[in-house]
């Protein structure tokens, strides 16, 4: 302790000198880091403290406060990191412009998206800084120390996360430019070429054409055409200031559409704000901004018109000279949106073009290897009916087939499906696409694929969540048993294989998500509907009431996610085969779940009740003895979990962001199969229901370091067991370390080296 006292005396001297000059002429609280001498002394002091801490010295709390060292820490840190991001922006933009000019190439889509996102973040920071300045009369940098409004504080913290994400994404932009697509791709297909030429003509020559419709069969290439035209607009000198691409889908969600438009305009939406609250911001950003709004996959023109008006999007007129371009399977939808005189129809590929596309996806080496294979391939290509999506999906499925027997079997399978007296192109398409499903190598991958249709249409499916569900269902048990990490690895491998088969697509902006094309999803639902163990999928439909109890009967998987359901049935009496139940994101679902609701779900394995307002769980939940995955995250009113619950097979439990949760059962529980426990942002949870023999297979605990340090243990042996495992199983949340600084001297001394780098920059 001899070395501690001198350091405390040094701090007292620094603090005394600082207190004598801690305000500026405007009365603003000053920052000790703005003073070079004092800031340097603090830094040197902390270095010495770190040395003693490593040697085992202990420090008592002192009068030093978080506000003194880090006044407005979030804004200070945001200012530093946004400036670093601006440097990256300038560097990428300069390099891209030079490459485009000298090589005649164009920026890649990921680069264009990153540049737009960074500009948006820069503008949002400027807005925050302006708001803070407006509340402070100081002419210097002391305005950053003025207490911000609650809204500005929340905005700065949220924006800091986005800035860090954008900074990290820069390292992934390895390919900045690419060759401008030439006639070898889209424009060699005459229907798409003709449609693109007509779209250009209407857009650039018919100035009164405010709304333009692109219509055609599902999978015909409408989205491809729209994205190609978007690229042309972004690289063509013109007077359209803003170009916005939005996927609408069959059941349009006003809040989702408004948020996508707002993000591309640099508008920050606070959590809990309604569509009505944000509509004036959207309108203000667009009404004098000559913009082009590209609306993909529109089903109901009247509903969409009402939504756009409701969320604050002004319609094109002669005064604002803005334009809408929409795609739809139905020409009538285009008419209802106001495009009756300005429609572009995308037709089917001609036989020669279809054959070329099919060969490209199969591989000419395979087709040319045997004349009989070529005959079968030509037959299959013809049965795709000139539909590009079917040609690509089926062609990819046949790429690995190298024997005539495989080709004959595949061709006969297509023929059998078409003789089932199914009328209409939609069903013929599904029959054709089913070959790609049949070509999947095993039942496990097929089950994984069908599972994806539980999500809403045109949905961004988070890969980690999807794999969690697959593992929870036990789809990989035959190969990996209880080895959860290996099972998760297999799950990600299957996602890659489904993408390779064109059954899943990478999200346009975030590689951690995948999408399922709506036609492919229709096919998956069609397949699941023909099985004995059917699916009940009412996801993202805006339902106010849950399906009637009799509709639950006999289903293997039920998805009611992303609705507005208020109550669940009191009694479900016939669901013995139900293995997955997804009810997350029903924010109006409140109160207590009835004791009879889970009564017949004896084989349930995956249960997701996250982001609801349920207040308590019935003890009958404990009847779900086969449950392997349970997610109760963001059920904000839930304060405890019944002590009667017993989950002998539970492998993963998610209890994130439960501000009222104080206990997980009153007494220690045995979790013989538990491998993952997630309790992030559970600030009132001070004790885990673990004893010396609990959770022998536990691999990972997810939570904040500060929370871990404050946990209460009944017995020193129990604590020692989990402390010993701490370094092996504990996963600290990836939140900014600065957010975890308590207001006391001892923790300041244990601050991470990442904060020291902040000290240096702050000088």
C-alpha positions in Angstrom: 0.0 0.0 0.0 3.0 2.3 0.3 2.8 3.2 -3.4 -0.9 4.0 -3.3 -0.9 7.0 -1.0 1.5 9.1 -3.2 -0.7 8.5 -6.2 -3.8 9.6 -4.3 -2.0 12.7 -3.3 -1.1 13.4 -6.9 -4.8 13.1 -7.9 -5.8 15.4 -5.1 -3.3 18.0 -6.4 -4.6 17.7 -10.0 -8.3 17.8 -8.8 -7.6 20.9 -6.7 -6.0 22.8 -9.6 -8.8 21.8 -11.9 -11.6 22.9 -9.5 -10.1 26.4 -9.4 -10.7 26.9 -13.2 -13.5 24.5 -14.1 -15.8 27.0 -15.8 -15.5 29.2 -18.8 -16.8 32.7 -19.2 -20.1 31.4 -20.4 -20.5 29.2 -17.3 -20.0 25.9 -19.1 -18.5 23.0 -17.2 -15.0 22.5 -18.6 -13.3 19.2 -19.5 -10.1 18.3 -17.8 -8.9 16.8 -21.1 -9.1 20.2 -22.7 -6.2 21.3 -20.5 -3.0 20.0 -21.9 -1.0 20.0 -18.7 -3.8 18.5 -16.5 -4.8 16.0 -19.1 -1.3 14.8 -19.5 -0.9 14.5 -15.7 -4.1 12.4 -15.5 -2.8 10.1 -18.2 0.6 9.6 -16.5 -1.2 9.1 -13.2 -3.4 6.4 -14.6 -0.3 4.6 -16.1 1.3 4.4 -12.7 -2.0 3.2 -11.2 -2.2 0.4 -13.8 1.3 -0.8 -12.7 0.3 -1.0 -9.1 -3.0 -2.7 -9.9 -1.1 -5.4 -11.7 1.1 -5.9 -8.7 -2.0 -6.5 -6.5 -2.4 -3.1 -4.8 -5.9 -2.1 -3.8 -7.5 1.4 -4.1 -10.3 2.9 -2.2 -13.0 5.0 -3.8 -12.1 8.6 -4.3 -14.0 11.8 -5.0 -13.2 11.6 -8.7 -16.4 11.4 -10.8 -17.2 10.2 -14.2 -18.6 13.6 -15.2 -15.3 15.3 -14.3 -13.2 13.1 -16.6 -15.8 12.4 -19.3 -18.4 15.2 -19.5 -20.6 14.4 -22.5 -18.5 11.3 -23.1 -20.9 9.9 -25.8 -20.7 13.1 -27.8 -17.0 13.5 -27.4 -16.4 9.9 -28.5 -18.9 10.3 -31.3 -17.2 13.5 -32.5 -13.8 11.7 -32.6 -15.1 8.6 -34.4 -17.2 10.5 -36.9 -14.1 12.5 -37.8 -12.2 9.3 -38.4 -15.0 8.0 -40.5 -15.0 11.2 -42.6 -11.4 10.6 -43.4 -12.3 7.1 -44.6 -15.1 8.6 -46.6 -12.9 11.1 -48.3 -10.3 8.4 -49.1 -12.7 5.9 -50.6 -14.5 8.6 -52.6 -11.3 10.0 -54.0 -10.0 6.6 -54.9 -13.3 5.5 -56.5 -13.7 8.7 -58.5 -10.1 8.4 -59.8 -10.7 4.7 -60.8 -14.0 5.5 -62.5 -12.4 8.3 -64.4 -9.2 6.6 -65.5 -10.5 3.0 -66.0 -14.0 3.7 -67.3 -15.4 1.5 -64.6 -18.2 2.0 -62.0 -18.3 1.6 -58.2 -19.6 -1.7 -56.9 -23.0 -1.8 -55.2 -21.6 -2.5 -51.7 -19.3 0.6 -52.1 -22.2 2.8 -53.3 -24.3 1.6 -50.4 -21.5 2.3 -47.9 -20.9 5.8 -49.2 -24.6 6.6 -48.9 -24.7 5.2 -45.4 -21.6 7.2 -44.3 -23.0 10.4 -45.7 -26.2 9.8 -43.9 -24.3 9.2 -40.6 -22.3 12.4 -41.2 -25.4 14.5 -41.7 -27.1 13.0 -38.6 -24.0 13.9 -36.5 -24.1 17.5 -37.8 -27.7 17.6 -36.7 -26.9 16.5 -33.2 -24.1 18.9 -32.9 -26.3 21.8 -34.1 -28.9 20.9 -31.5 -26.4 20.9 -28.7 -24.8 24.2 -29.9 -28.3 25.8 -29.9 -28.6 25.2 -26.2 -25.2 26.7 -25.3 -23.9 30.2 -25.8 -20.3 29.2 -25.5 -18.1 30.2 -28.6 -15.6 27.4 -28.0 -15.7 23.7 -27.7 -17.2 23.8 -24.2 -20.6 23.3 -25.8 -19.8 19.6 -25.9 -19.9 19.7 -22.1 -23.3 21.3 -21.8 -26.0 18.8 -20.6 -27.8 17.6 -23.7 -31.5 16.9 -24.1 -32.6 13.4 -23.4 -33.3 12.9 -27.1 -29.9 14.1 -28.2 -28.2 11.9 -25.6 -30.1 8.8 -26.8 -29.4 9.7 -30.4 -25.7 10.2 -29.9 -25.4 6.8 -28.2 -27.3 5.0 -31.0 -25.4 6.9 -33.7 -22.1 5.9 -32.1 -22.9 2.2 -32.6 -23.8 2.8 -36.3 -20.6 4.8 -36.9 -18.5 2.0 -35.5 -20.3 -0.5 -37.7 -19.6 1.7 -40.8 -16.0 2.1 -39.8 -15.6 -1.7 -39.4 -17.3 -2.3 -42.8 -14.7 -0.3 -44.6 -12.2 -3.2 -44.3 -14.6 -5.4 -46.2 -14.7 -3.1 -49.2 -11.8 -4.8 -51.0 -13.3 -4.4 -54.5 -14.1 -0.7 -55.1 -15.0 -0.7 -58.8 -16.1 -3.1 -61.5 -16.7 -3.2 -65.2 -19.9 -1.5 -66.3 -22.3 -4.3 -67.3 -22.4 -4.6 -71.1 -24.7 -6.3 -73.6 -23.3 -9.7 -72.5 -25.7 -9.8 -69.5 -29.1 -8.2 -69.2 -29.4 -6.7 -72.6 -28.8 -9.9 -74.5 -32.2 -11.1 -73.3 -34.6 -9.5 -75.7 -37.6 -9.1 -73.3 -35.5 -7.4 -70.7 -33.6 -5.4 -73.3 -36.9 -4.2 -74.8 -38.4 -3.5 -71.4 -35.3 -1.5 -70.3 -35.4 0.6 -73.5 -39.1 1.3 -73.0 -38.5 2.3 -69.4 -35.7 4.7 -70.4 -37.9 6.3 -73.0 -40.8 6.8 -70.7 -38.6 8.1 -67.8 -36.5 10.5 -69.7 -38.8 11.6 -72.5 -42.3 11.7 -71.0 -41.8 14.3 -68.4 -45.5 14.1 -67.2 -45.1 10.4 -66.4 -44.9 10.7 -62.6 -45.6 7.1 -61.9 -44.3 4.2 -64.1 -45.3 0.6 -63.7 -43.2 -2.5 -64.5 -45.4 -5.6 -64.6 -44.9 -9.3 -65.4 -45.0 -12.8 -64.0 -43.3 -13.6 -60.7 -39.7 -14.5 -61.3 -39.7 -12.9 -64.8 -36.9 -10.4 -64.1 -38.8 -7.2 -62.9 -36.5 -6.8 -59.9 -33.4 -7.3 -62.0 -34.7 -4.7 -64.4 -35.5 -2.2 -61.6 -32.0 -2.6 -60.0 -30.3 -2.2 -63.4 -32.2 1.0 -63.9 -31.3 2.2 -60.4 -27.6 1.7 -61.2 -28.0 3.7 -64.4 -29.7 6.6 -62.5 -26.9 6.6 -59.9 -24.2 6.9 -62.5 -26.0 9.2 -65.0 -25.5 12.9 -64.6 -28.9 14.4 -63.9 -30.9 16.5 -61.6 -32.4 13.8 -59.4 -31.0 14.5 -56.0 -32.1 11.3 -54.2 -32.8 7.7 -55.4 -34.5 5.4 -53.0 -35.1 1.6 -53.4 -37.7 0.0 -51.2 -39.2 -3.6 -51.2 -42.9 -3.3 -50.5 -44.1 -7.0 -50.5 -47.6 -8.5 -50.3 -48.5 -7.2 -46.9 -46.8 -3.7 -46.8 -45.7 -2.5 -43.4 -46.0 1.3 -43.1 -43.4 1.6 -40.3 -40.9 -0.6 -42.1 -41.3 1.3 -45.4 -41.0 4.6 -43.5 -37.9 3.5 -41.7 -36.2 2.4 -44.9 -36.9 5.6 -46.6 -35.9 7.6 -43.5 -32.5 5.8 -43.2 -31.7 6.6 -46.8 -32.6 10.3 -46.2 -30.4 10.4 -43.0 -33.4 10.7 -40.7 -32.9 9.1 -37.3 -36.1 7.4 -35.9 -36.2 7.2 -32.1 -37.4 3.9 -30.5 -41.1 4.1 -29.8 -41.9 6.9 -32.3 -45.1 6.3 -34.3 -45.5 6.6 -38.0 -47.5 9.8 -37.4 -44.6 11.3 -35.4 -42.1 10.7 -38.2 -44.3 11.6 -41.2 -43.5 15.4 -41.0 -39.7 14.6 -41.0 -40.1 12.5 -44.1 -42.2 15.1 -45.8 -39.8 17.9 -44.9 -36.9 15.9 -46.4 -38.7 15.1 -49.7 -41.1 17.9 -50.6 -38.5 20.1 -52.1 -36.1 17.3 -53.0 -36.4 16.0 -56.6 -36.3 12.3 -55.9 -37.0 8.9 -57.6 -38.7 6.3 -55.5 -38.3 2.7 -56.7 -41.0 0.4 -55.3 -40.4 -3.3 -55.8 -43.0 -6.1 -55.5 -46.2 -4.1 -55.1 -49.4 -6.1 -54.7 -52.1 -3.6 -53.6 -51.9 -0.2 -55.3 -54.6 1.5 -53.3 -53.2 0.3 -50.0 -49.7 1.4 -51.0 -51.0 4.9 -52.0 -52.6 5.3 -48.6 -49.4 4.1 -46.8 -47.1 6.5 -48.7 -49.4 9.4 -47.9 -49.6 8.3 -44.3 -45.8 8.1 -43.8 -45.2 11.5 -45.4 -44.1 10.7 -49.0 -45.3 13.4 -51.4 -46.7 12.1 -54.7 -45.2 13.2 -58.1 -46.7 16.2 -59.7 -45.7 18.8 -62.3 -44.3 21.1 -59.6 -41.9 18.7 -57.8 -41.1 16.6 -60.9 -40.4 13.5 -58.8 -41.0 10.0 -60.1 -42.2 6.6 -58.8 -41.3 3.4 -60.5 -43.0 0.3 -59.2 -42.9 -3.4 -60.1 -45.9 -5.7 -59.8 -47.2 -9.0 -61.0 -50.5 -7.4 -61.7 -51.0 -4.7 -64.3 -54.2 -3.6 -62.4 -52.0 -2.7 -59.4 -49.9 -0.4 -61.6 -53.1 1.2 -62.9 -54.3 1.9 -59.3 -51.0 3.5 -58.5 -51.5 5.9 -61.4 -49.4 4.2 -64.1 -52.2 3.2 -66.4 -50.7 5.1 -69.3 -47.1 4.4 -68.5 -46.6 0.7 -68.1 -43.7 -1.6 -69.1 -44.4 -5.3 -69.5 -41.6 -7.8 -69.1 -42.2 -10.9 -71.2 -40.9 -14.4 -71.1 -37.5 -15.3 -72.7 -37.6 -16.8 -76.2 -36.6 -20.4 -76.5 -33.1 -19.6 -77.7 -32.5 -17.1 -74.9 -34.0 -19.5 -72.3 -31.7 -22.3 -73.5 -28.7 -20.0 -73.3 -29.5 -19.0 -69.7 -30.2 -22.6 -68.7 -26.8 -23.8 -70.1 -25.0 -21.0 -68.3 -26.4 -22.2 -65.0 -25.8 -25.9 -65.6 -22.4 -25.5 -67.3 -21.8 -26.2 -70.9 -19.2 -28.9 -70.1 -21.9 -31.0 -68.4 -24.4 -30.6 -71.2 -21.9 -31.3 -74.0 -20.6 -34.4 -72.3 -23.4 -36.6 -73.6 -25.9 -36.0 -76.5 -28.6 -37.7 -74.4 -28.0 -35.3 -71.5 -28.4 -32.4 -74.0 -31.8 -33.8 -75.1 -33.0 -34.1 -71.5 -31.6 -30.6 -70.7 -33.4 -29.0 -73.7 -36.7 -30.7 -72.6 -36.3 -29.4 -69.0 -35.4 -25.9 -70.2 -38.6 -25.8 -72.4 -40.7 -26.8 -69.4 -39.4 -23.7 -67.5 -41.6 -21.7 -69.8 -39.0 -18.9 -70.4 -39.1 -17.9 -66.8 -35.6 -16.6 -65.8 -35.9 -17.6 -62.1 -37.0 -21.1 -62.9 -34.2 -21.5 -65.5 -31.6 -20.3 -63.0 -32.8 -22.3 -60.0 -33.3 -25.6 -61.9 -30.1 -25.1 -64.0 -28.1 -24.7 -60.8 -29.8 -27.8 -59.3 -28.7 -29.8 -62.3 -25.2 -28.5 -62.4 -23.9 -31.4 -60.3 -25.8 -34.1 -62.3 -23.3 -35.8 -64.7 -25.1 -39.1 -65.6 -27.9 -39.7 -68.1 -29.8 -41.6 -65.4 -29.9 -38.6 -63.1 -31.1 -36.4 -66.0 -33.8 -38.8 -67.0 -35.0 -39.1 -63.5 -35.1 -35.3 -63.0 -37.0 -34.8 -66.3 -39.6 -37.4 -65.4 -40.0 -35.8 -62.0 -40.9 -32.5 -63.6 -43.3 -34.3 -65.9 -45.1 -36.0 -63.1 -45.6 -32.8 -61.2 -47.1 -31.2 -64.3 -49.7 -34.0 -64.7 -51.4 -33.4 -61.4 -54.2 -31.4 -62.9 -52.7 -28.2 -61.5 -53.8 -25.3 -63.6 -52.3 -21.8 -63.9 -48.8 -20.6 -64.4 -48.2 -20.0 -60.7 -48.6 -23.6 -59.9 -46.7 -24.7 -63.0 -43.9 -22.5 -61.8 -44.0 -24.1 -58.3 -43.9 -27.5 -59.9 -40.9 -26.6 -61.9 -39.1 -25.0 -58.9 -39.8 -28.1 -56.8 -37.1 -29.8 -58.7 -34.5 -27.6 -56.9 -36.0 -28.8 -53.6 -36.0 -32.4 -54.7 -32.4 -32.1 -55.7 -31.2 -31.1 -52.3 -28.9 -33.8 -51.1 -30.7 -34.9 -47.9 -33.8 -34.5 -45.7 -32.0 -32.3 -43.3 -31.2 -29.6 -45.8 -34.8 -29.9 -47.1 -36.2 -29.3 -43.6 -33.8 -26.4 -43.2 -35.1 -24.9 -46.4 -38.8 -25.3 -45.6 -38.2 -23.7 -42.2 -37.3 -20.4 -43.9 -40.9 -20.0 -45.1 -41.9 -19.4 -41.4 -40.7 -15.8 -41.8 -42.8 -13.1 -43.4 -42.6 -12.5 -47.2 -39.6 -10.5 -48.4 -38.0 -10.7 -44.9 -34.5 -10.1 -43.8 -33.7 -13.4 -42.1 -31.0 -13.2 -39.5 -28.7 -16.1 -40.1 -27.7 -16.6 -36.4 -31.4 -16.7 -35.4 -32.2 -19.2 -38.1 -29.4 -21.5 -37.1 -30.5 -21.2 -33.5 -34.0 -22.5 -34.5 -32.5 -25.3 -36.6 -30.3 -26.5 -33.7 -33.2 -26.2 -31.3 -35.4 -28.4 -33.5 -32.7 -31.0 -33.5 -32.2 -31.1 -37.2 -28.5 -31.9 -36.8 -28.8 -34.4 -33.9 -28.1 -37.4 -36.0 -24.7 -36.1 -37.0 -23.6 -33.9 -34.1 -25.7 -34.9 -31.1 -25.0 -32.4 -28.2 -22.0 -30.7 -29.9 -23.8 -27.4 -30.4 -20.8 -25.5 -31.9 -20.4 -28.1 -34.6 -24.1 -28.2 -35.2 -24.1 -24.4 -35.6 -21.2 -24.7 -38.1 -23.3 -27.2 -40.1 -26.2 -24.7 -40.0 -24.1 -21.9 -41.6 -22.8 -24.4 -44.1 -26.3 -25.3 -45.1 -27.2 -21.6 -45.6 -24.3 -21.4 -48.0 -25.6 -24.4 -49.9 -29.1 -23.0 -50.1 -27.7 -19.8 -51.4 -25.7 -21.7 -54.0 -28.9 -23.4 -55.1 -30.6 -20.0 -55.5 -33.1 -21.0 -52.9 -31.8 -18.2 -50.6 -30.3 -14.9 -51.5 -27.8 -12.7 -49.7 -29.3 -9.5 -48.3 -28.4 -6.5 -50.5 -26.8 -4.5 -47.7 -25.9 -6.9 -44.8 -24.2 -10.3 -45.2 -25.5 -11.4 -41.8 -29.0 -11.7 -43.3 -30.5 -13.8 -46.1 -33.7 -13.4 -48.0 -36.1 -15.9 -49.6 -37.5 -14.8 -53.0 -41.3 -14.6 -52.7 -41.8 -17.1 -55.5 -39.4 -19.5 -53.8 -41.3 -19.0 -50.5 -44.6 -19.7 -52.2 -43.1 -22.9 -53.4 -41.9 -23.8 -49.9 -45.4 -23.1 -48.5 -46.9 -25.2 -51.3 -44.7 -28.1 -50.5 -45.3 -27.9 -46.7 -49.0 -27.8 -47.4 -48.9 -31.2 -49.1 -47.3 -32.9 -46.1 -49.0 -34.6 -43.3 -47.1 -32.5 -40.8 -48.3 -29.2 -42.1 -47.2 -25.6 -41.3 -49.5 -22.8 -40.1 -47.8 -19.6 -41.3 -49.5 -16.3 -40.7 -46.3 -14.2 -40.3 -46.3 -10.5 -40.9 -49.9 -10.2 -41.9 -51.0 -7.6 -39.3 -53.3 -10.0 -37.5 -55.2 -8.6 -34.6 -56.5 -12.0 -33.3 -54.8 -15.4 -33.2 -56.1 -18.2 -35.4 -59.0 -20.2 -34.0 -57.9 -23.2 -31.8 -59.1 -25.8 -34.4 -56.7 -24.3 -37.0 -53.7 -25.1 -34.7 -54.5 -28.8 -34.8 -52.1 -31.2 -36.5 -49.5 -28.7 -37.4 -45.8 -29.4 -37.0 -44.7 -25.7 -37.1 -46.6 -22.5 -36.4 -45.4 -19.0 -37.1 -47.4 -16.0 -36.0 -44.5 -13.6 -35.7 -44.6 -9.9 -36.5 -48.4 -9.4 -36.0 -50.6 -7.3 -33.7 -52.2 -10.2 -31.8 -53.5 -9.2 -28.4 -54.5 -12.5 -26.9 -53.7 -16.2 -27.3 -56.3 -18.9 -27.1 -57.2 -20.1 -23.6 -57.0 -23.8 -24.6 -55.2 -25.6 -27.4 -56.2 -29.2 -27.2 -54.6 -31.0 -30.2 -51.0 -30.1 -30.9 -49.1 -33.2 -29.9 -46.7 -32.9 -32.9 -46.0 -29.2 -32.7 -42.2 -28.7 -32.6 -41.8 -25.0 -33.3 -44.0 -22.1 -32.1 -42.9 -18.6 -33.1 -44.9 -15.7 -31.7 -42.3 -13.0 -31.4 -42.9 -9.3 -32.2 -46.5 -9.2 -31.2 -46.1 -6.1 -29.2 -49.8 -5.9 -28.2 -49.7 -9.4 -26.7 -50.1 -8.7 -23.0 -51.2 -10.1 -19.7 -50.8 -13.7 -18.6 -50.6 -16.7 -21.0 -53.4 -19.1 -20.1 -52.6 -22.3 -18.3 -54.3 -24.4 -21.0 -52.4 -22.8 -23.9 -49.4 -25.2 -23.7 -51.4 -28.2 -22.5 -51.2 -30.4 -25.6 -47.8 -29.1 -26.9 -45.9 -32.0 -25.3 -43.3 -32.2 -28.1 -42.5 -28.5 -28.5 -38.8 -27.9 -29.0 -38.5 -24.3 -30.1 -40.5 -21.5 -28.4 -40.0 -17.8 -29.2 -42.1 -15.3 -27.2 -39.7 -12.4 -27.5 -40.7 -8.7 -28.0 -44.2 -9.2 -26.5 -45.7 -7.6 -23.4 -46.7 -10.8 -21.5 -46.4 -10.2 -17.8 -46.2 -13.7 -16.5 -45.8 -17.3 -17.5 -48.0 -20.2 -16.4 -46.4 -23.0 -14.4 -47.8 -25.3 -17.1 -44.9 -24.1 -19.3 -42.9 -26.7 -17.3 -44.9 -29.4 -19.0 -42.8 -28.7 -22.1 -40.2 -31.2 -21.1 -38.8 -31.5 -24.6 -38.1 -27.8 -25.0 -34.6 -27.1 -26.3 -34.7 -23.4 -27.2 -36.6 -20.7 -25.3 -36.5 -17.0 -26.1 -38.2 -14.5 -23.8 -36.0 -11.5 -24.6 -37.6 -8.0 -24.6 -40.7 -9.1 -22.7 -40.4 -5.9 -20.8 -43.0 -6.6 -18.2 -41.8 -10.0 -17.2 -40.2 -9.9 -13.7 -39.7 -13.5 -12.8 -39.8 -17.1 -14.2 -41.9 -19.6 -12.2 -39.9 -21.8 -9.8 -41.9 -24.9 -10.9 -40.3 -24.9 -14.4 -38.1 -27.8 -15.3 -36.4 -28.1 -18.6 -34.3 -31.3 -18.7 -33.5 -30.9 -22.5 -33.2 -27.1 -22.6 -30.0 -26.2 -24.5 -30.3 -22.4 -25.0 -32.3 -19.8 -23.2 -32.4 -16.1 -24.3 -33.4 -13.6 -21.6 -31.9 -10.4 -23.0 -33.2 -6.9 -22.3 -35.6 -7.7 -19.4 -35.4 -4.5 -17.3 -37.8 -5.9 -14.6 -36.4 -9.4 -14.3 -35.2 -10.0 -10.7 -35.1 -13.7 -10.5 -34.9 -16.9 -12.6 -36.8 -19.1 -10.2 -36.4 -18.8 -6.5 -34.3 -21.9 -6.0 -31.4 -23.4 -7.9 -32.4 -25.5 -10.9 -30.7 -28.4 -12.7 -30.0 -27.6 -16.3 -28.5 -30.9 -17.4 -28.5 -30.0 -21.1 -28.0 -26.2 -20.9 -25.2 -24.9 -23.1 -26.0 -21.2 -23.7 -27.4 -18.7 -21.3 -28.0 -15.2 -22.5 -28.8 -12.5 -19.9 -27.7 -9.2 -21.5 -29.2 -6.0 -20.3 -30.8 -7.6 -17.2 -29.6 -5.0 -14.8 -31.9 -6.1 -11.9 -30.9 -9.8 -12.1 -28.4 -10.2 -9.3 -28.5 -14.0 -8.9 -28.4 -17.0 -11.2 -30.3 -20.2 -10.3 -27.2 -22.3 -10.3 -25.7 -24.6 -7.7 -22.6 -26.7 -7.6 -24.1 -29.4 -9.9 -26.0 -27.1 -12.2 -25.5 -26.9 -15.9 -22.6 -29.4 -16.3 -22.5 -28.8 -20.1 -22.7 -25.0 -20.0 -20.5 -23.5 -22.7 -21.3 -19.8 -22.8 -22.9 -17.1 -20.7 -23.7 -13.8 -22.5 -23.8 -10.7 -20.5 -22.0 -7.5 -19.5 -18.8 -7.6 -17.5 -20.2 -5.2 -15.0 -23.2 -7.4 -14.4 -21.0 -10.4 -13.9 -18.9 -8.6 -11.3 -22.0 -7.7 -9.3 -23.6 -11.2 -9.2 -24.5 -12.6 -5.8 -23.6 -16.2 -4.9 -25.1 -18.3 -2.1 -22.0 -20.4 -1.6 -18.3 -19.7 -2.1 -17.8 -23.1 -3.8 -20.5 -22.3 -6.3 -18.9 -19.0 -7.0 -15.5 -20.5 -7.3 -16.8 -23.1 -9.8 -18.2 -20.5 -12.2 -15.4 -18.0 -11.6 -13.0 -20.8 -12.6 -15.0 -21.3 -15.8 -15.4 -17.6 -16.3 -12.6 -17.1 -18.8 -13.8 -20.1 -20.8 -17.5 -19.5 -21.0 -18.0 -15.8 -20.5 -18.8 -13.7 -23.5 -18.7 -9.9 -22.8 -21.2 -7.9 -24.8 -19.7 -5.9 -27.7 -20.9 -2.5 -26.4 -18.7 0.6 -26.2 -16.4 0.1 -23.1 -16.9 3.7 -22.1 -20.5 2.9 -21.3 -19.5 0.7 -18.4 -17.6 3.2 -16.3 -19.2 3.5 -12.8 -18.8 6.7 -11.0 -16.0 5.7 -8.6 -12.2 6.0 -8.4 -11.4 2.4 -8.2 -13.0 1.4 -11.5 -11.4 4.4 -13.2 -8.0 2.8 -12.3 -9.0 -0.4 -14.1 -10.2 1.3 -17.2 -9.2 -0.4 -20.5 -6.3 0.6 -22.7 -9.0 1.5 -25.4 -9.9 4.5 -23.2 -6.3 5.6 -23.0 -6.2 6.0 -26.8 -9.3 8.2 -26.3 -7.3 10.4 -23.8 -4.6 11.0 -26.4 -6.9 12.0 -29.1 -9.0 14.2 -26.8 -6.0 16.4 -26.1 
